[in-house]
């Protein structure tokens, strides 16, 4: 979607469940060059899911997780034994933190693992919000 200072930003807002987000991490992770890692931005309404399917790809390919939304704590509980999770209040804060902490060759992946309905009309609107925030960096 966008390259900025050696960091790639990808919108996968349609990743509305743990399986989809796990697949996205596992798909992009091996392609990163020179020590690059995924910085995952996730959040929304997990609709009762535990999101434990995120553990394996997060362990293998992820530098950090930034969570927001009504079920940010569910995301944190799923992966905090692997690496620290930062919970923020807004998508804007998540994008800014990801940008500030990303290293060259990293991939900021917006793949929420949750439904959008806690904060957005649908995943398309949520994805556009991500694109808008990235454009302002």
C-alpha positions in Angstrom: 0.0 0.0 0.0 2.7 2.6 1.0 6.4 2.6 1.6 7.8 5.1 4.0 11.4 5.2 5.3 11.9 1.6 4.4 8.7 0.4 6.0 5.8 -1.0 4.1 2.2 -0.4 5.3 -0.5 -3.0 4.3 -4.2 -2.7 4.7 -5.9 -6.0 5.4 -9.0 -4.7 7.1 -11.0 -7.6 5.8 -9.0 -9.8 8.1 -12.0 -10.0 10.5 -11.1 -13.2 12.4 -8.0 -14.8 13.9 -7.5 -17.3 11.1 -7.4 -14.6 8.4 -5.0 -12.5 10.4 -2.8 -15.6 11.2 -2.7 -16.4 7.5 -1.8 -12.8 6.6 1.1 -12.8 9.1 2.3 -16.2 7.8 2.0 -15.1 4.2 3.9 -11.8 4.5 6.4 -12.7 7.2 8.6 -15.0 5.2 8.9 -12.5 2.4 10.5 -9.8 4.6 14.1 -9.1 3.8 17.1 -8.4 6.0 15.6 -9.0 9.4 12.3 -7.3 8.8 9.4 -8.2 11.0 5.7 -7.6 11.1 4.2 -5.0 13.3 0.6 -6.1 13.7 -2.2 -3.6 14.3 -5.3 -5.5 15.4 -8.5 -4.7 17.1 -12.3 -4.5 17.1 -15.0 -6.9 18.2 -13.6 -10.5 18.5 -17.2 -11.8 18.8 -16.2 -14.2 21.6 -13.2 -15.7 19.9 -10.0 -16.2 21.9 -7.6 -15.5 18.9 -5.1 -18.1 20.1 -4.5 -19.0 16.4 -2.3 -15.9 16.3 0.4 -17.4 18.6 2.4 -19.4 16.0 2.7 -16.7 13.3 3.2 -14.0 15.9 6.1 -16.0 17.4 7.7 -16.5 14.1 7.3 -13.2 12.3 6.2 -10.4 14.5 8.2 -7.6 16.2 5.2 -6.1 18.1 1.5 -6.0 18.4 -0.6 -2.9 18.8 -4.2 -3.4 19.8 -7.2 -1.1 19.9 -11.0 -1.4 20.1 -13.5 -3.1 22.4 -11.6 -6.4 22.5 -8.0 -5.1 22.6 -7.6 -7.1 25.8 -8.5 -10.3 24.0 -5.7 -9.8 21.5 -3.3 -9.0 24.3 -4.3 -12.2 26.2 -3.8 -14.3 23.1 -0.2 -13.2 22.5 1.2 -11.3 25.5 3.1 -14.4 26.6 5.1 -14.2 23.4 5.8 -10.5 23.2 4.5 -7.3 24.8 1.3 -5.8 23.4 0.6 -2.1 23.5 -3.1 -1.1 23.8 -4.1 2.2 22.4 -7.4 4.1 22.2 -7.6 4.8 18.5 -6.5 3.6 15.1 -4.6 6.9 14.7 -2.6 6.2 17.8 -1.9 2.7 16.5 -0.6 3.9 13.2 1.6 6.5 14.7 3.1 4.1 17.2 3.7 1.5 14.5 5.4 4.2 12.4 7.5 5.4 15.3 8.7 1.9 16.3 9.1 0.2 12.9 12.6 -0.6 11.7 13.8 -0.6 8.1 12.4 -3.6 6.1 9.5 -4.0 8.6 5.9 -4.4 7.5 3.1 -2.6 9.4 0.2 -5.0 8.8 -3.3 -3.8 9.6 -5.1 -7.1 9.9 -7.6 -6.6 12.8 -8.6 -10.3 13.6 -11.9 -8.8 14.7 -15.1 -7.4 13.3 -15.2 -3.6 12.7 -18.6 -2.9 14.2 -17.4 -1.6 17.6 -16.0 1.6 15.9 -16.8 1.5 12.1 -19.7 0.8 9.8 -17.9 -2.0 8.1 -14.4 -3.3 7.2 -14.2 -1.1 4.1 -14.7 2.1 6.2 -12.2 0.8 8.7 -9.7 0.1 5.9 -10.1 3.6 4.5 -9.5 5.0 7.9 -6.2 3.1 8.1 -5.3 4.4 4.6 -6.1 7.9 5.6 -4.0 7.7 8.8 -1.0 6.2 6.8 -1.3 9.0 4.2 -0.9 11.6 7.0 2.4 10.2 8.2 
